[in-house]
Amino acid sequence: MENFQFNINKVQKILAIFGICGPIINLIVFTVLSLMYPGYDPLSQFISELASPIAPHRIIMNIFGFNVFGIYVILFGVALYISLKKHFLTKFSLFLFLLAGTLIFFLSIFPCDYRGSEITFLGMGHNILAGISCGLIPMAMLSLIYPLRKDENWKGYWIFFFILFAIFLMVFIPLTMTFPLGAIIGLVQKMGLTVMISWIFLMSTKIYRLADKNLSIEMVIS
């Protein structure tokens, strides 16, 4: 039992590292590639356009953007599930993270259409996968509020979502009142994505610290 428990802790720690490093990698890749893309406007253009057929570094974006993003979302979901007391909502959130991560991973196969081009089958597939996955992650975050509040190890951590969301609204509302949404739609998307990956980063640091503690009997048996 002790050896099995140790292995679970070790796996939890490794998975948490992906949740810590993944968002950092994404942030670096998105920033650097947007600067290296001639004519790319980060305010009005979506992140996915960094992997469009005419993007100069689309392979890097597909691998270190979409593929890395999808993998760490999946692994983070598993790590969080291990770290929380079992509840229907923790199982539901795990399913959402697994599905979202899988869809994000396969965005690399469905490149988005570049601006002004004819809508293609692959471009439509990209929009569908991106739209669904971007809805699944916030849904998973919301579904974890109750389990986080009821778990002593996570006391106070449920509030992170509301803090990040409040910051988003404080920036989003003045922006949309000042500029047409179309002119800043890329910025709004990046802000929303920052909320999600920042939350994953913060939660992963907690998971890493919890891995040093003994798991409950309930978690080991599960």
C-alpha positions as CSV (number, residue, x, y, z in Angstrom):
1,M,0.0,0.0,0.0
2,E,2.8,2.4,0.8
3,N,4.6,1.8,-2.5
4,F,1.4,2.3,-4.4
5,Q,0.7,5.5,-2.6
6,F,4.2,6.8,-3.3
7,N,3.7,6.0,-7.0
8,I,0.5,7.9,-7.1
9,N,2.2,10.9,-5.5
10,K,5.0,10.8,-8.0
11,V,2.6,10.6,-10.9
12,Q,0.6,13.5,-9.5
13,K,3.8,15.6,-9.3
14,I,4.9,14.8,-12.8
15,L,1.4,15.7,-14.2
16,A,1.5,18.9,-12.2
17,I,4.8,19.9,-13.9
18,F,3.0,19.7,-17.3
19,G,0.3,22.0,-16.0
20,I,3.0,24.5,-14.8
21,C,5.3,24.4,-17.8
22,G,2.6,24.1,-20.5
23,P,1.1,27.5,-20.1
24,I,4.5,29.1,-20.0
25,I,5.5,27.4,-23.2
26,N,2.2,28.5,-24.8
27,L,2.7,32.1,-23.7
28,I,6.2,32.2,-25.1
29,V,5.2,30.6,-28.4
30,F,2.2,32.8,-29.0
31,T,4.1,35.9,-28.2
32,V,7.3,35.1,-30.2
33,L,5.4,33.8,-33.3
34,S,3.1,36.8,-33.4
35,L,6.2,39.1,-33.4
36,M,7.8,37.0,-36.2
37,Y,4.7,37.0,-38.4
38,P,5.0,40.0,-40.8
39,G,1.8,42.0,-40.8
40,Y,0.1,40.0,-38.0
41,D,-2.1,42.2,-35.9
42,P,-2.4,40.7,-32.4
43,L,-5.4,43.1,-31.6
44,S,-7.6,42.0,-34.5
45,Q,-6.3,38.6,-35.5
46,F,-6.9,35.3,-33.7
47,I,-4.1,33.1,-32.3
48,S,-5.1,30.3,-34.6
49,E,-4.0,32.4,-37.6
50,L,-0.4,31.8,-36.5
51,A,-1.0,28.3,-37.9
52,S,-2.8,29.2,-41.1
53,P,-1.5,27.9,-44.4
54,I,0.4,31.1,-45.1
55,A,1.8,31.5,-41.6
56,P,5.6,31.4,-41.7
57,H,6.1,29.3,-38.6
58,R,2.9,27.2,-38.7
59,I,4.7,23.9,-37.9
60,I,6.1,25.4,-34.6
61,M,2.6,26.7,-33.8
62,N,1.0,23.4,-34.4
63,I,3.4,21.4,-32.3
64,F,4.3,23.8,-29.4
65,G,1.0,25.7,-29.6
66,F,-1.9,23.3,-30.2
67,N,-0.3,19.9,-29.5
68,V,1.4,21.0,-26.3
69,F,-1.8,22.9,-25.2
70,G,-3.9,19.8,-25.8
71,I,-1.6,17.5,-23.9
72,Y,-1.2,19.6,-20.8
73,V,-4.9,20.2,-20.6
74,I,-5.5,16.4,-20.6
75,L,-2.7,15.8,-18.0
76,F,-3.8,18.6,-15.9
77,G,-7.3,17.2,-15.8
78,V,-6.0,13.9,-14.6
79,A,-3.8,15.5,-12.0
80,L,-6.6,17.6,-10.6
81,Y,-8.9,14.6,-10.5
82,I,-6.3,12.7,-8.4
83,S,-5.8,15.6,-6.1
84,L,-9.5,16.2,-5.3
85,K,-11.9,14.2,-3.2
86,K,-14.1,12.1,-5.5
87,H,-17.4,13.8,-6.4
88,F,-19.7,13.6,-9.4
89,L,-18.5,17.1,-10.5
90,T,-14.8,16.1,-10.3
91,K,-15.6,13.2,-12.6
92,F,-17.6,15.5,-14.9
93,S,-14.7,18.1,-15.0
94,L,-12.2,15.3,-15.8
95,F,-14.3,14.3,-18.8
96,L,-14.5,17.9,-20.0
97,F,-10.8,18.4,-19.7
98,L,-10.0,15.2,-21.5
99,L,-12.4,16.1,-24.3
100,A,-11.2,19.7,-24.5
101,G,-7.5,18.6,-24.6
102,T,-8.2,16.1,-27.3
103,L,-10.0,18.6,-29.5
104,I,-7.2,21.2,-29.0
105,F,-4.6,18.7,-29.9
106,F,-6.3,17.9,-33.2
107,L,-6.5,21.6,-34.2
108,S,-3.1,21.0,-35.7
109,I,-4.7,18.8,-38.3
110,F,-7.4,21.4,-39.1
111,P,-5.6,24.7,-39.9
112,C,-7.7,27.8,-39.8
113,D,-8.4,29.7,-43.0
114,Y,-6.3,32.9,-43.5
115,R,-8.1,36.2,-43.7
116,G,-9.9,37.0,-46.9
117,S,-9.6,33.4,-48.2
118,E,-12.4,31.1,-49.3
119,I,-13.8,29.0,-46.4
120,T,-12.5,25.5,-46.6
121,F,-13.5,22.2,-45.1
122,L,-10.4,22.2,-42.8
123,G,-11.1,25.8,-41.8
124,M,-14.7,24.9,-40.9
125,G,-13.4,21.9,-38.9
126,H,-10.9,24.2,-37.1
127,N,-13.7,26.7,-36.1
128,I,-15.9,23.9,-34.8
129,L,-13.1,22.2,-32.7
130,A,-11.8,25.5,-31.4
131,G,-15.3,26.8,-30.5
132,I,-16.2,23.6,-28.6
133,S,-12.9,23.3,-26.7
134,C,-13.0,27.0,-25.7
135,G,-16.4,26.4,-24.1
136,L,-15.5,23.1,-22.4
137,I,-12.6,24.5,-20.3
138,P,-14.6,27.3,-18.6
139,M,-17.4,24.7,-18.0
140,A,-14.9,22.4,-16.3
141,M,-13.6,25.3,-14.3
142,L,-17.1,26.2,-13.1
143,S,-18.0,22.6,-12.3
144,L,-15.1,22.4,-9.9
145,I,-16.1,25.4,-7.7
146,Y,-18.2,23.2,-5.3
147,P,-15.7,20.3,-5.0
148,L,-12.9,22.8,-4.3
149,R,-15.0,24.6,-1.6
150,K,-15.7,21.2,0.1
151,D,-12.1,20.0,0.0
152,E,-10.0,21.1,3.0
153,N,-6.8,20.8,1.0
154,W,-8.2,23.4,-1.5
155,K,-9.7,25.8,0.8
156,G,-9.9,29.3,-0.8
157,Y,-8.7,28.1,-4.2
158,W,-12.2,28.1,-5.8
159,I,-12.0,31.9,-5.6
160,F,-9.2,32.0,-8.2
161,F,-11.7,31.6,-11.1
162,F,-13.7,34.6,-9.9
163,I,-10.7,36.8,-9.4
164,L,-9.3,36.0,-12.9
165,F,-12.8,36.4,-14.5
166,A,-13.3,39.8,-12.7
167,I,-9.9,41.0,-14.1
168,F,-11.1,39.9,-17.5
169,L,-14.3,41.9,-17.2
170,M,-12.6,45.0,-15.9
171,V,-10.5,45.1,-19.0
172,F,-13.0,43.8,-21.5
173,I,-15.9,46.1,-20.7
174,P,-13.9,49.4,-21.1
175,L,-12.3,48.0,-24.3
176,T,-15.6,47.2,-25.9
177,M,-17.0,50.5,-24.9
178,T,-14.1,52.3,-26.5
179,F,-13.4,50.3,-29.7
180,P,-15.4,48.2,-32.1
181,L,-15.3,44.6,-31.2
182,G,-14.0,43.6,-34.6
183,A,-10.9,45.8,-34.1
184,I,-10.0,44.1,-30.8
185,I,-11.5,40.6,-31.2
186,G,-8.0,39.0,-31.3
187,L,-7.1,40.8,-28.0
188,V,-10.3,39.6,-26.4
189,Q,-9.6,36.0,-27.4
190,K,-6.1,36.3,-26.0
191,M,-7.5,37.7,-22.7
192,G,-9.9,34.8,-22.4
193,L,-7.2,32.3,-23.1
194,T,-4.9,34.0,-20.5
195,V,-7.6,33.5,-17.9
196,M,-7.8,29.8,-18.6
197,I,-4.1,29.0,-18.8
198,S,-3.4,31.2,-15.8
199,W,-5.9,29.2,-13.8
200,I,-4.4,26.0,-14.9
201,F,-0.9,27.3,-13.9
202,L,-2.1,28.4,-10.5
203,M,-3.9,25.1,-9.8
204,S,-1.0,23.0,-11.0
205,T,1.4,24.7,-8.5
206,K,-1.0,23.7,-5.7
207,I,-1.3,20.1,-7.1
208,Y,2.5,19.9,-7.0
209,R,2.6,21.0,-3.4
210,L,-0.1,18.5,-2.5
211,A,1.9,15.7,-4.0
212,D,4.3,16.0,-1.1
213,K,1.5,15.1,1.3
214,N,0.0,11.7,2.0
215,L,-3.1,10.8,0.0
216,S,-6.2,9.9,1.9
217,I,-7.3,6.3,2.1
218,E,-10.3,7.2,-0.1
219,M,-8.0,8.5,-2.9
220,V,-5.7,5.5,-2.8
221,I,-8.5,3.0,-2.9
222,S,-10.1,4.9,-5.8
